[in-house]
Amino acid sequence: MTDQEIFERLEQYRKTHNFEWQEIAAALKVSRATISNWKNGGKIADKNRRGIMVLTTEIDYPAGCFLPCCPAGPPVDRLTQYLLEAWQAMNGEEKARVIALIEEMREKKSAISPAEDKLQ
């Protein structure tokens, strides 16, 4: 998707859910000016593209997927079941915060050298 298509997706999500741009900015952990820049054709960083995609993706899991053995796929362990239920209960801002934390953890892990990684 192009940056313009990503922004249009974000704008549609905002309108559908009656969010203010300030709320969207807070959920994505960017300034209102950054969103204004995107609206005027500015580049959307990869990290923000991922955040927008997560924020704007509506996920509906089949009801059976919360059973110990999901008829729609492989068996689901308790932790996965808990995480799916927690994710489904989160609002857009909470989901964006979780994604930001995951990205932060990935960045920290990739910053560890192979020698340091063996020590952990």
Buried (B, 14 or more C-beta within 10 A) or exposed (E): EEBEEBBEBBBEBBEEBEBEBEBBBBBBBBEEEBBEBBEEEBEBEEBBBBBBBBBBEEEEBEEEBBEEEBEEEEEBEEEEBEEBEEEEEEEBBEBBBBBBEEBEEEEEEEEEEEEEEEEE
